[in-house]
Amino acid sequence: MRAVLSFSGGLDTLVAVRLLQEKYNAEVITVTVDVGQSPETLKMAERRARQMGVLRHIYVDARREFVEEYIFHSIRANGLYEGYPLSTALSRYPIALKLVDVARKVKADAIAHGCTGKGNDQFRFDTTIAIKAPELKIIAPIREMNLDRVQELEYARRKDIPLGPEKPYSIDENIWGRSIEGGVLEDPSKTPPQEIYVWTRPPEKTPAKPRVVEIGFENGIPKTLDGRRVRGLDLITKLNKIAGDHGVGRIELIEDRILGLKARENYEAPAATVLIQAHMALEQLVLTKQELVFKQLVEQRWSDLVYNGLWFDPLREDLDAFIDCTQKRVTGNVKVELSRGSSRVVARSSPYSLYDKKLVSFEKFGFDQREAASIIKFHGLQGKLAKRRKGSDG
Ligand code: ARG
C-alpha cells in the first residue's frame, strides 16, 4: 500500500510515519504544504522526513493560493470564530486539496494525517478528502490506535524517531495566524508564559510612539499598505511584523471545539486582527444598517461552516455570493493606530461612503428638524398599546 502523509515534522506526524510503515505496511510519501509556516519549520520537516526513511518527501508551496482563495474570502466575511480570526481552519482546505493532487499523481491508495481524535482538524481533512477523492482511503494512525502524547513519546523513543528538544506545546502556524495549545496552557487559571509568543511583543517592550498604518481596500480586498500597492502575501507578511512589533494580535480564549470540548486556546494574529478591524470599519461607512445587520448573520454562518470542516458544503458558496455582492462598494482607505498591544481605527474614507456631513452636522442642519417629531409619535406606538391593554400592570 502507498500512503501520502500530511507532514509537519512534529511528534504526531513523525509517529504517524513509523506506524504507517510498520503497522499498515505502507510505503510513505510525506507532503509538507507551505501555507506560511516559518522556514526553519519547513527545513526541519524535510530533514526529519529523510531521517525517517520515507519513499519521497514533497514540498508544495500553496501560499499564494492560500492568500487569494481563502484568506481574502475570510477578510470579506470578517471570518471570526468566537472572536478569533479563522486561521488553522482556513489552511486545512488548501492543504487537503494539495494532498489529493499529490496522491493522484503518485498513485497512492490512501491519504494519512496525524490528527488525534480530539481536535477539529480531523473534521476538516476527512470531509474535504472524502468529497474531493472518495476513491482514496483516509488513515489517521494516532486516532485509530487511540494514542495519547505520553504513549507517542514512548513509542518515538522505542522506534528511534528523531526527536529534538520538543516544545511542550502543540503549535500550528500559517501566514494568517499562529496557534499555541497544550502543556501549562491546559490550566486556564494560569497566565500563559511569555515564551509562547513569537510574533508579538509584550506591551512593555513595544515602541513608545504609536504607529498609524493605512490600508487601502478594493472590493473588500486589501491592496495597499501606507499608500503603496503590495501583493496579498507581502502585505500580510509586512503587517504581521509591524503590528506584532506593537504587540497587536494576542488572543486568549476558551474555545468550543466541534466535538463540544472546551479548549484553552492562544493565538497570535497581528495582520488578521488589523485587517478585519479595518475592513469592518470600512463596511460601516458604505453599507446600510440593513445590510450590516444581515451580513453579521451571514458571517456567523460562514465562519461556523469553515470552522466545522464544511468549506465544500454548497452553503458556503451561497453565502459567499451574498458577501461578494456587498463587497462591490467596500473600497476605500482606513487608518489604524497601533499602540502598546492594541489597535484602533482612527480614520476612514470611501468614494461609496453613505456618510453625509450635511445631514448629520451640528453646525448647520441639512433638513427641517421639526419633521422628526411626527415620526417619533409612532415610534413608541406598540409600547403605548401594551400599556393600555387589559391586565397590564404598568
Ligand atoms: N483550535 C484551533 C482551530 O481549530 C487551532 C487548532 C490548532 N491545531 C493544532 N494542530 N495545533 O482552528
Residues whose N, C-alpha, C, O or C-beta is under 5 A from the ligand:
A	BS01	LIG	T88 A89 N120 S170 I171 D172 S179
